[in-house]
Amino acid sequence: MTRSTRMTYAFARDGGLPLSHTFSRIHPTLNLPLNALYLTVSLVVIFGCIFLGSDSAFNAIISASVVALGVS
């Protein structure tokens, strides 16, 4: 979670995400990117629910991600 949140924050800080100004914001008292953490947690929960619902759907998403990474 820490690594994913840091990558999300860095990508948003550089303007690579939609709503970058929201996800690159640092919480003033906690001194961490809380919005990027919320985004990361929500995506993990969504993919976890897909995995629980259908193994073939989860495998298709993971396979598409690998192919997209190779293309990029």
Steps between C-alpha positions, in 0.01 A plus 500: 500500500783737580671448167176532302401814687841659441488419129145638475603817680808548281303440182230746612762754608645495148154546347456147369161422653155649452430726799873520571457801727281288730722192517824695538378689806686433828298491823629786718501327839572140399755605236405227255307482170169390649299533176749282313472245780120501472525447124741209544286333767184535293665347191632208705154438644338517154747254349460277806124490447549414133732218603245365747224520241668342201844351456486529122409871514789571736742303281381692193563833672847394615586365153385822336714698746808296410440549128439875548821530699692329220343729238579813696 
